């Protein structure tokens, strides 16, 4: 574009202003925005590209034959937006182009190529936003298109198209520190993106073939890497189609067997055991199996995938009250319909939260809290590889969350809740309270009380004292030490159980009766637990994130058990 001097650019502007033929005017606009970009006049280039886009939209409305040209213009505009750092806008424009390209992918090799390139551009923009799982979805779609083109031509490298390497990088990034510390749940569950069909059995099979070929050649490290990538890719689509789930399970078994034989630790081996994929392998601390799906659990990673499944099935982000209504209307029961995401065993962690909390924000808060737990565990067990700690807290620890494991379409949901809550709370090693208004709700206070009914071990008291009081001097007149993890500041001032509310008015009296009769120190004891929560929430008392010693002890004691599995 060096031949385009400023006078020539101005001459182009003059020609465009005088041109009345839309097709010719479009060609001039296309030339102008490219010239402006080549001269570094990015804002002007973007304005001109937007004018061209508006023209091609109008032309397509009059004559659909222009649709693929519109898709090319959208692609170029998205690329320009991304180069200017306006990545979120670029994603939206790439999606518009993708919807057109997927309608024409079978028309010709040229259209299939354009589809693949736009999918790659969309994946790259998503990766810029750290949405690596969503980037992998679209990059996998691009890989499938390239592989189909190679199949049709009968030529191509034995290892497949180079785009497979980019897919591998995105799949690896899903397990990176960056992804763990900065999860992008809003992108992972984006309804518009999830509504697009991206899963490809062809891509999955290609990754599996690479892994098996490498294993047959004796390259166990590379084989394990590609097998892990196959697992991650198939997990993205495991509830879309049975074949993805079956492939994921088989590759998880393979990785566990290969690494065990080689004496190498793999984070997938304990996950395979916890999901019951390896048979009856003897364990130091075996997980407690459960046949009742209401008693199951899921990992933090699988929880995020469940939310993506919900977005794919037309359930938008909302608070959990609205979510429950939508689950009933759609007859969706996550533990049944997204069974592959679950672990058929009793949970390690029980989650308490306010149903007014948005469920995507809930997932993000749980994720951050588990990473905090991971830091505490690593401080105690500095011998552990940080990657193993990440795998423990994000892939292995089993979480129980009511909207996943209680069927909102059940004949009597309230009866299910009353039956199941005591069992799962009793099974859990750790209790997380993860929304800032949770303890203004009576049911959440009930959950806090039930978990804290269990005896507090001596290991929870540093130096044999609690707040300076010898352990043997503690009695029912004092607050029992809080064992729950309060993961988010409580925004409400402490007001006690009397100030709590329920959605169903009659529930409050029932809960109060239980606490009065069953909690060892009665309602006064519950209020003392809440008082401790209030102290944790007072920044003048506990600046930054704080745990009571008994809560930290619960985490560290549980970690020893979890790591032995």
Secondary structure, 3 states (H helix, E strand, C coil): CCCCCHHHHHHHHHHHHHCCCHHHHHHHHHHHHHHHHHCCCHHHHHHHHHHHHHHHHHHHHHCHHHHHHHHHHHHHHHHHHHHCCCHHHHHHHHHHHHHHHHHHCCCCHHHHHHHHHHHHHHHHHHHHCCCHHHHHHHHHHHHHHHHHHHHHHCCCCCCCCCHHHHHHHHHHHCCCHHHHHCCCHHHHCCHHHHCCCCCCHHHHHHHHHHHHHHHHCCCHHHHHHHHHHHHHHHHHCCCCCHHHHHHHHHHHHHHHHHHHHHCCCCHHHHHHHHCCCCCCCCCCCCCCECCCHHHCEECHHHHHHHHHHHHHCCCCCCEHHHHHHHHHHHCCCHHHHCHHHEECECCCEEEECCCCCEHHHHHHHHHHHHHHHHHHHHHHCCCCCHHHHHHHHHHHCCEECHHHHCCCCCCCHHHHHHHHHHHHHHHCCEEEECCCCHHHEHHHHHHHHHHHCCCCCHHHCHHHEECCEEHHHCCCCCCCCCCCEECCCCCCCCCCHHHCECCCHHHHHHHHHHHHHHCCCHHHHHHHHHHHHHHHCCCCCCCCCCCCHHHHHHHHHHHHHHHCC
